[in-house]
């Protein structure tokens, strides 16, 4: 595989919740707010979100100043783990690195009509048993995505088994 085709990190969200190094063995991040923030940015339209929306999503239990501080600390830790250039922006944060996501591979297989491959790529529910204190909005977003993906899997699993 040419060097430019290698994705430096892999985000697993189906059946598990973790960020892996390119070796697909070393776990860089496990469940928690840094991973939640990265998952949300990686899967958000345009791979971006405002600081305010991220604070509401992940730190709704904190006042505004403590929420901003928690976000800054989480961004610092995230950049330390996956690189300084991972997330850019001031008030509007955007993901700037390539991330290989099992969820995106699953959806791409569905879009291409490769239903057997999609069924193989579905490793289980989206972010199973992923709960974070103060992150009720994140959990609600994850629940909606979990139901959507589960529905897509179920629809195509039945079709694949009957083929």
MILUM-869752 format. One record per atom (N, C-alpha, C): residue number from 1; residue in one letter; atom name; x, y, z. Coordinates in pm, whole numbers, plus 50000, padded with zeros to 5 digits. Each point is the difference from the previous one (the first is absolute). Last residue first. Layout:
<pts>
[NUM,'a','CA',[X,Y,Z]] ...
</pts>
This chain:
<pts>
[163,'x','N',[46910,48594,50001]] [163,'x','CA',[50051,49997,49861]] [163,'x','C',[50059,49865,49966]] [162,'x','N',[49827,50155,50437]] [162,'x','CA',[49899,49943,49911]] [162,'x','C',[50047,49986,49856]] [161,'x','N',[50276,50196,50339]] [161,'x','CA',[49972,49861,50041]] [161,'x','C',[49901,49933,49907]] [160,'x','N',[50099,50459,49936]] [160,'x','CA',[50117,49920,49969]] [160,'x','C',[49976,49853,50034]] [159,'x','N',[49671,50319,50115]] [159,'x','CA',[50008,49988,49855]] [159,'x','C',[50115,49909,49959]] [158,'x','N',[49955,50107,50455]] [158,'x','CA',[49888,49913,49958]] [158,'x','C',[50007,49978,49850]] [157,'x','N',[50303,50303,50172]] [157,'x','CA',[50033,49867,50049]] [157,'x','C',[49894,49901,49956]] [156,'x','N',[49941,50461,49918]] [156,'x','CA',[50087,49934,49902]] [156,'x','C',[50044,49861,50045]] [155,'x','N',[49717,50265,50283]] [155,'x','CA',[49936,49997,49867]] [155,'x','C',[50085,49920,49901]] [154,'x','N',[50176,50088,50431]] [154,'x','CA',[49891,49902,50002]] [154,'x','C',[49934,49983,49866]] [153,'x','N',[50332,50336,50052]] [153,'x','CA',[50057,49865,50008]] [153,'x','C',[49890,49895,49992]] [152,'x','N',[49864,50445,50024]] [152,'x','CA',[50063,49972,49871]] [152,'x','C',[50058,49859,49998]] [151,'x','N',[49828,50151,50409]] [151,'x','CA',[49894,49980,49902]] [151,'x','C',[50054,49967,49862]] [150,'x','N',[50303,50116,50339]] [150,'x','CA',[49942,49869,50029]] [150,'x','C',[49889,49968,49900]] [149,'x','N',[50186,50427,49984]] [149,'x','CA',[50093,49900,49948]] [149,'x','C',[49949,49859,50023]] [148,'x','N',[49746,50357,50180]] [148,'x','CA',[50005,50011,49853]] [148,'x','C',[50088,49891,49941]] [147,'x','N',[49981,50039,50470]] [147,'x','CA',[49874,49948,49945]] [147,'x','C',[50001,50003,49847]] [146,'x','N',[50367,50194,50222]] [146,'x','CA',[49997,49856,50027]] [146,'x','C',[49876,49937,49938]] [145,'x','N',[50040,50468,49996]] [145,'x','CA',[50089,49939,49901]] [145,'x','C',[49999,49848,50015]] [144,'x','N',[49761,50242,50320]] [144,'x','CA',[49937,50017,49868]] [144,'x','C',[50084,49934,49891]] [143,'x','N',[50179,50011,50435]] [143,'x','CA',[49884,49911,49994]] [143,'x','C',[49931,50007,49864]] [142,'x','N',[50353,50300,50091]] [142,'x','CA',[50050,49864,49977]] [142,'x','C',[49885,49900,49991]] [141,'x','N',[49895,50445,50114]] [141,'x','CA',[50048,49995,49862]] [141,'x','C',[50046,49859,49965]] [140,'x','N',[49885,50074,50444]] [140,'x','CA',[49880,50003,49917]] [140,'x','C',[50038,49994,49852]] [139,'x','N',[50348,50033,50310]] [139,'x','CA',[49938,49868,50009]] [139,'x','C',[49873,49993,49915]] [138,'x','N',[50212,50415,50041]] [138,'x','CA',[50083,49908,49920]] [138,'x','C',[49937,49862,49999]] [137,'x','N',[49800,50315,50274]] [137,'x','CA',[49974,50034,49860]] [137,'x','C',[50083,49911,49907]] [136,'x','N',[50066,49961,50468]] [136,'x','CA',[49868,49949,49961]] [136,'x','C',[49970,50028,49853]] [135,'x','N',[50412,50048,50319]] [135,'x','CA',[49991,49989,49854]] [135,'x','C',[49868,49945,49952]] [134,'x','N',[50182,50052,50461]] [134,'x','CA',[49979,50133,49943]] [134,'x','C',[49981,49999,49849]] [133,'x','N',[50233,49574,50176]] [133,'x','CA',[49935,50097,50089]] [133,'x','C',[49989,50138,49934]] [132,'x','N',[50005,49546,49712]] [132,'x','CA',[50095,50095,50058]] [132,'x','C',[49925,50099,50087]] [131,'x','N',[49967,49480,49717]] [131,'x','CA',[49936,50106,50076]] [131,'x','C',[50105,50091,50061]] [130,'x','N',[49913,49552,49658]] [130,'x','CA',[50089,50116,50010]] [130,'x','C',[49924,50112,50070]] [129,'x','N',[49883,49524,49837]] [129,'x','CA',[50021,50029,50143]] [129,'x','C',[50094,50117,50023]] [128,'x','N',[50025,49876,49508]] [128,'x','CA',[49919,49927,50099]] [128,'x','C',[50039,50038,50143]] [127,'x','N',[50075,50193,49506]] [127,'x','CA',[50039,50044,50136]] [127,'x','C',[49918,49930,50108]] [126,'x','N',[49815,49843,49572]] [126,'x','CA',[50080,50122,50003]] [126,'x','C',[50023,50042,50144]] [125,'x','N',[49900,49476,49874]] [125,'x','CA',[49938,50131,50019]] [125,'x','C',[50102,50113,50004]] [124,'x','N',[50178,49582,49746]] [124,'x','CA',[49910,50009,50113]] [124,'x','C',[49944,50140,50010]] [123,'x','N',[50294,49861,49647]] [123,'x','CA',[50054,49926,50114]] [123,'x','C',[49912,50000,50123]] [122,'x','N',[49989,50059,49440]] [122,'x','CA',[49922,50042,50117]] [122,'x','C',[50043,49915,50119]] [121,'x','N',[50169,49921,49563]] [121,'x','CA',[50063,50116,50065]] [121,'x','C',[49925,50049,50122]] [120,'x','N',[49838,49639,49720]] [120,'x','CA',[50127,49960,50061]] [120,'x','C',[50063,50114,50080]] [119,'x','N',[49615,50092,49749]] [119,'x','CA',[49964,49913,50112]] [119,'x','C',[50126,49954,50072]] [118,'x','N',[50062,50244,49608]] [118,'x','CA',[49946,50086,50105]] [118,'x','C',[49965,49917,50123]] [117,'x','N',[50133,49770,49615]] [117,'x','CA',[50113,50068,50061]] [117,'x','C',[49954,50089,50115]] [116,'x','N',[49668,49797,49744]] [116,'x','CA',[50073,49897,50077]] [116,'x','C',[50120,50062,50071]] [115,'x','N',[49751,50279,49710]] [115,'x','CA',[49931,49970,50124]] [115,'x','C',[50068,49892,50083]] [114,'x','N',[50092,50362,49618]] [114,'x','CA',[50080,49884,50041]] [114,'x','C',[49949,49952,50136]] [113,'x','N',[49867,50401,49737]] [113,'x','CA',[49921,49880,49978]] [113,'x','C',[50074,49873,50034]] [112,'x','N',[50132,50474,50056]] [112,'x','CA',[50048,49933,49878]] [112,'x','C',[49918,49874,49967]] [111,'x','N',[49916,50251,50398]] [111,'x','CA',[49979,50091,49886]] [111,'x','C',[50039,49934,49868]] [110,'x','N',[50091,49765,50404]] [110,'x','CA',[49856,50006,49972]] [110,'x','C',[49972,50086,49877]] [109,'x','N',[50441,49985,50154]] [109,'x','CA',[49963,49871,49941]] [109,'x','C',[49851,49997,49968]] [108,'x','N',[50157,50373,50229]] [108,'x','CA',[50049,50001,49863]] [108,'x','C',[49964,49869,49930]] [107,'x','N',[49908,50039,50462]] [107,'x','CA',[49907,50079,49919]] [107,'x','C',[50043,50006,49853]] [106,'x','N',[50289,49779,50304]] [106,'x','CA',[49871,49930,49996]] [106,'x','C',[49903,50075,49908]] [105,'x','N',[50409,50204,50095]] [105,'x','CA',[50021,49886,49909]] [105,'x','C',[49870,49920,49984]] [104,'x','N',[50001,50353,50311]] [104,'x','CA',[50002,50051,49863]] [104,'x','C',[50022,49888,49899]] [103,'x','N',[50019,49887,50455]] [103,'x','CA',[49864,50044,49968]] [103,'x','C',[49993,50052,49857]] [102,'x','N',[50418,49888,50185]] [102,'x','CA',[49924,49880,49965]] [102,'x','C',[49856,50035,49963]] [101,'x','N',[50421,50339,49938]] [101,'x','CA',[49892,49966,50091]] [101,'x','C',[49925,49876,49953]] [100,'x','N',[50484,50315,49952]] [100,'x','CA',[49929,49887,49941]] [100,'x','C',[49896,49954,50101]] [99,'x','N',[50245,50491,49925]] [99,'x','CA',[49965,49896,50096]] [99,'x','C',[49919,49895,49926]] [98,'x','N',[50338,50464,49910]] [98,'x','CA',[49923,49889,49945]] [98,'x','C',[49978,49896,50109]] [97,'x','N',[50057,50528,50118]] [97,'x','CA',[50076,49880,49966]] [97,'x','C',[49908,49895,49941]] [96,'x','N',[49865,50435,50184]] [96,'x','CA',[50087,50024,49885]] [96,'x','C',[50084,49880,49960]] [95,'x','N',[49521,50202,50273]] [95,'x','CA',[50093,49889,49996]] [95,'x','C',[50083,50012,49873]] [94,'x','N',[49762,50419,50268]] [94,'x','CA',[49986,49902,49891]] [94,'x','C',[50112,49897,50007]] [93,'x','N',[49715,50440,50284]] [93,'x','CA',[50106,49899,49998]] [93,'x','C',[49974,49901,49887]] [92,'x','N',[49871,50527,50144]] [92,'x','CA',[49948,49888,49920]] [92,'x','C',[50114,49900,49986]] [91,'x','N',[50108,50371,50242]] [91,'x','CA',[49865,49972,50051]] [91,'x','C',[49933,49885,49928]] [90,'x','N',[50455,50034,49882]] [90,'x','CA',[49987,50075,50125]] [90,'x','C',[49863,49969,50062]] [89,'x','N',[50330,49680,49663]] [89,'x','CA',[49891,50097,50010]] [89,'x','C',[49997,50066,50136]] [88,'x','N',[50171,49480,49846]] [88,'x','CA',[50037,50139,49977]] [88,'x','C',[49877,50089,50019]] [87,'x','N',[50221,49471,50105]] [87,'x','CA',[49881,50085,50004]] [87,'x','C',[50045,50145,49989]] [86,'x','N',[50331,49664,49945]] [86,'x','CA',[49877,49920,49989]] [86,'x','C',[49875,50084,49989]] [85,'x','N',[50498,50096,50056]] [85,'x','CA',[49924,50050,49885]] [85,'x','C',[49866,49929,49983]] [84,'x','N',[50328,49885,50343]] [84,'x','CA',[49961,50140,50017]] [84,'x','C',[49909,50052,49891]] [83,'x','N',[50020,49472,50153]] [83,'x','CA',[50075,50100,49924]] [83,'x','C',[49944,50140,50014]] [82,'x','N',[49861,49577,50230]] [82,'x','CA',[49992,49977,49854]] [82,'x','C',[50067,50107,49916]] [81,'x','N',[50016,49994,50495]] [81,'x','CA',[49991,49859,49962]] [81,'x','C',[50007,49981,49848]] [80,'x','N',[49996,50437,50192]] [80,'x','CA',[50120,49932,50048]] [80,'x','C',[50001,49854,49955]] [79,'x','N',[49621,50265,49916]] [79,'x','CA',[50111,50037,49911]] [79,'x','C',[50129,49931,50042]] [78,'x','N',[49627,49942,50278]] [78,'x','CA',[49976,49937,49870]] [78,'x','C',[50114,50029,49904]] [77,'x','N',[49999,50216,50419]] [77,'x','CA',[50028,49857,50013]] [77,'x','C',[49985,49926,49867]] [76,'x','N',[49880,50456,50010]] [76,'x','CA',[50143,49987,50028]] [76,'x','C',[50038,49852,50007]] [75,'x','N',[49545,50100,49967]] [75,'x','CA',[50069,50025,49873]] [75,'x','C',[50151,49985,50016]] [74,'x','N',[49742,49973,50388]] [74,'x','CA',[49976,49882,49917]] [74,'x','C',[50069,50016,49865]] [73,'x','N',[50008,50367,50290]] [73,'x','CA',[50083,49891,50054]] [73,'x','C',[49986,49874,49916]] [72,'x','N',[49723,50369,49893]] [72,'x','CA',[50142,50031,49972]] [72,'x','C',[50091,49887,50047]] [71,'x','N',[49543,49963,50109]] [71,'x','CA',[50022,49981,49857]] [71,'x','C',[50146,50029,49964]] [70,'x','N',[49869,50088,50439]] [70,'x','CA',[50000,49855,49976]] [70,'x','C',[50024,49970,49852]] [69,'x','N',[49943,50449,50121]] [69,'x','CA',[50128,49950,50053]] [69,'x','C',[50012,49849,49975]] [68,'x','N',[49595,50206,49893]] [68,'x','CA',[50104,50045,49906]] [68,'x','C',[50137,49948,50044]] [67,'x','N',[49640,49917,50289]] [67,'x','CA',[49985,49923,49877]] [67,'x','C',[50106,50037,49898]] [66,'x','N',[49968,50250,50396]] [66,'x','CA',[50058,49868,50028]] [66,'x','C',[49989,49910,49878]] [65,'x','N',[49799,50421,49963]] [65,'x','CA',[50146,50014,50015]] [65,'x','C',[50067,49866,50028]] [64,'x','N',[49518,50014,49969]] [64,'x','CA',[50065,50034,49873]] [64,'x','C',[50153,50006,50013]] [63,'x','N',[49751,49683,50345]] [63,'x','CA',[49971,50137,49957]] [63,'x','C',[50089,50032,49880]] [62,'x','N',[49860,49488,50075]] [62,'x','CA',[50091,50103,50050]] [62,'x','C',[49952,50139,49959]] [61,'x','N',[49798,49577,49866]] [61,'x','CA',[49989,50005,50145]] [61,'x','C',[50088,50109,50063]] [60,'x','N',[49992,49878,49529]] [60,'x','CA',[49878,50075,50035]] [60,'x','C',[49982,50013,50152]] [59,'x','N',[50361,49826,49660]] [59,'x','CA',[50017,50054,50136]] [59,'x','C',[49879,50082,50044]] [58,'x','N',[50040,49773,49562]] [58,'x','CA',[50081,49916,50088]] [58,'x','C',[50011,50047,50145]] [57,'x','N',[49735,50218,49635]] [57,'x','CA',[49994,49857,49970]] [57,'x','C',[50065,49916,50110]] [56,'x','N',[50021,50478,50004]] [56,'x','CA',[49863,49956,50027]] [56,'x','C',[49986,49849,49985]] [55,'x','N',[50411,50187,49879]] [55,'x','CA',[49981,50014,50146]] [55,'x','C',[49860,49953,50039]] [54,'x','N',[50095,50019,49545]] [54,'x','CA',[50074,49891,50063]] [54,'x','C',[49987,50004,50152]] [53,'x','N',[49815,50352,49746]] [53,'x','CA',[49921,49877,49982]] [53,'x','C',[50070,49880,50062]] [52,'x','N',[50227,50415,50010]] [52,'x','CA',[49878,50005,50082]] [52,'x','C',[49920,49872,49986]] [51,'x','N',[50381,50064,49729]] [51,'x','CA',[50037,49973,50139]] [51,'x','C',[49876,49994,50087]] [50,'x','N',[49926,49881,49490]] [50,'x','CA',[50040,50116,50079]] [50,'x','C',[50039,49956,50141]] [49,'x','N',[50066,49687,49558]] [49,'x','CA',[49896,50040,50095]] [49,'x','C',[50051,50121,50077]] [48,'x','N',[50124,49620,49547]] [48,'x','CA',[50021,50117,50084]] [48,'x','C',[49881,50026,50090]] [47,'x','N',[50069,49696,49596]] [47,'x','CA',[50099,49966,50103]] [47,'x','C',[50033,50119,50089]] [46,'x','N',[49661,49954,49640]] [46,'x','CA',[50113,50090,49985]] [46,'x','C',[50110,49976,50100]] [45,'x','N',[49572,49785,50156]] [45,'x','CA',[50008,50059,49866]] [45,'x','C',[50114,50102,49994]] [44,'x','N',[50057,49613,50358]] [44,'x','CA',[49916,50118,49978]] [44,'x','C',[50011,50048,49856]] [43,'x','N',[50257,49639,50209]] [43,'x','CA',[49876,49959,49934]] [43,'x','C',[49904,50116,49974]] [42,'x','N',[50433,50046,50220]] [42,'x','CA',[50027,49914,49884]] [42,'x','C',[49873,49969,49921]] [41,'x','N',[49976,50243,50412]] [41,'x','CA',[50059,50081,49892]] [41,'x','C',[50021,49916,49874]] [40,'x','N',[49840,49773,50381]] [40,'x','CA',[49902,50097,49953]] [40,'x','C',[50055,50083,49885]] [39,'x','N',[50290,49697,50211]] [39,'x','CA',[49895,49929,49925]] [39,'x','C',[49901,50102,49943]] [38,'x','N',[50327,50167,50291]] [38,'x','CA',[50058,49961,49871]] [38,'x','C',[49897,49930,49912]] [37,'x','N',[49875,50112,50440]] [37,'x','CA',[50022,50122,49922]] [37,'x','C',[50053,49967,49861]] [36,'x','N',[49956,49646,50305]] [36,'x','CA',[49868,50050,49960]] [36,'x','C',[50014,50124,49913]] [35,'x','N',[50389,49824,50197]] [35,'x','CA',[49954,49918,49888]] [35,'x','C',[49864,50048,49951]] [34,'x','N',[50172,50217,50379]] [34,'x','CA',[50085,50026,49882]] [34,'x','C',[49956,49918,49879]] [33,'x','N',[49766,49925,50413]] [33,'x','CA',[49967,50124,49930]] [33,'x','C',[50094,50033,49885]] [32,'x','N',[49942,49485,50126]] [32,'x','CA',[50015,50119,50082]] [32,'x','C',[49972,50124,49916]] [31,'x','N',[50167,49452,49899]] [31,'x','CA',[49880,50077,50030]] [31,'x','C',[50027,50115,50098]] [30,'x','N',[50435,49862,49765]] [30,'x','CA',[49886,49916,50031]] [30,'x','C',[49881,50089,50030]] [29,'x','N',[50491,50061,49709]] [29,'x','CA',[49895,50052,50088]] [29,'x','C',[49893,49894,50019]] [28,'x','N',[50399,49884,49779]] [28,'x','CA',[50039,50136,50034]] [28,'x','C',[49902,50063,50098]] [27,'x','N',[50162,49476,49866]] [27,'x','CA',[49885,50085,50031]] [27,'x','C',[50052,50136,50044]] [26,'x','N',[50226,49602,49677]] [26,'x','CA',[50018,50093,50112]] [26,'x','C',[49878,50089,50017]] [25,'x','N',[50000,49696,49636]] [25,'x','CA',[50016,49924,50123]] [25,'x','C',[50006,50094,50121]] [24,'x','N',[49995,50112,49518]] [24,'x','CA',[49871,49938,50031]] [24,'x','C',[50007,49915,50127]] [23,'x','N',[50330,50303,49773]] [23,'x','CA',[50028,49857,50008]] [23,'x','C',[49876,49918,50032]] [22,'x','N',[50003,50484,49985]] [22,'x','CA',[49997,49939,49866]] [22,'x','C',[50030,49851,50002]] [21,'x','N',[49786,50199,50443]] [21,'x','CA',[50111,50045,49917]] [21,'x','C',[49994,49926,49868]] [20,'x','N',[49545,50073,50288]] [20,'x','CA',[50119,49917,49986]] [20,'x','C',[50105,50070,49915]] [19,'x','N',[49529,50085,50325]] [19,'x','CA',[50082,50058,49893]] [19,'x','C',[50130,49922,49998]] [18,'x','N',[49473,49867,50186]] [18,'x','CA',[50142,50023,50022]] [18,'x','C',[50061,50065,49877]] [17,'x','N',[49546,49716,50180]] [17,'x','CA',[50025,50144,49993]] [17,'x','C',[50146,50024,50032]] [16,'x','N',[49630,49579,49811]] [16,'x','CA',[50101,50044,50095]] [16,'x','C',[50012,50152,49989]] [15,'x','N',[49691,49772,49732]] [15,'x','CA',[50029,49887,50088]] [15,'x','C',[50100,50033,50108]] [14,'x','N',[50003,50329,49630]] [14,'x','CA',[49899,49896,49984]] [14,'x','C',[50040,49877,50082]] [13,'x','N',[50271,50397,49945]] [13,'x','CA',[49878,50041,50071]] [13,'x','C',[49892,49893,49996]] [12,'x','N',[50558,50148,49898]] [12,'x','CA',[49907,49888,50005]] [12,'x','C',[49882,50039,50089]] [11,'x','N',[50425,50244,49708]] [11,'x','CA',[49894,50020,50098]] [11,'x','C',[49904,49882,49991]] [10,'x','N',[50544,50103,49860]] [10,'x','CA',[49874,49934,49967]] [10,'x','C',[49903,50017,50116]] [9,'x','N',[50485,50249,49770]] [9,'x','CA',[49921,49952,50113]] [9,'x','C',[49869,49941,49953]] [8,'x','N',[50339,50153,49689]] [8,'x','CA',[50077,49992,50124]] [8,'x','C',[49923,49944,50119]] [7,'x','N',[49960,49877,49472]] [7,'x','CA',[49931,50089,50093]] [7,'x','C',[50069,49987,50134]] [6,'x','N',[50182,49906,49484]] [6,'x','CA',[49992,49952,50137]] [6,'x','C',[49932,50106,50086]] [5,'x','N',[50118,50047,49530]] [5,'x','CA',[49873,49932,50021]] [5,'x','C',[49982,49952,50145]] [4,'x','N',[50402,50212,49827]] [4,'x','CA',[49893,50099,50003]] [4,'x','C',[49863,49938,50021]] [3,'x','N',[50394,49725,49961]] [3,'x','CA',[49998,50076,50125]] [3,'x','C',[49885,50099,50005]] [2,'x','N',[49948,49550,49705]] [2,'x','CA',[50082,50121,49998]] [2,'x','C',[49982,50082,50126]] [1,'x','N',[49950,49463,49972]] [1,'x','CA',[49914,50118,50000]] [1,'x','C',[50090,50124,50000]] 
</pts>
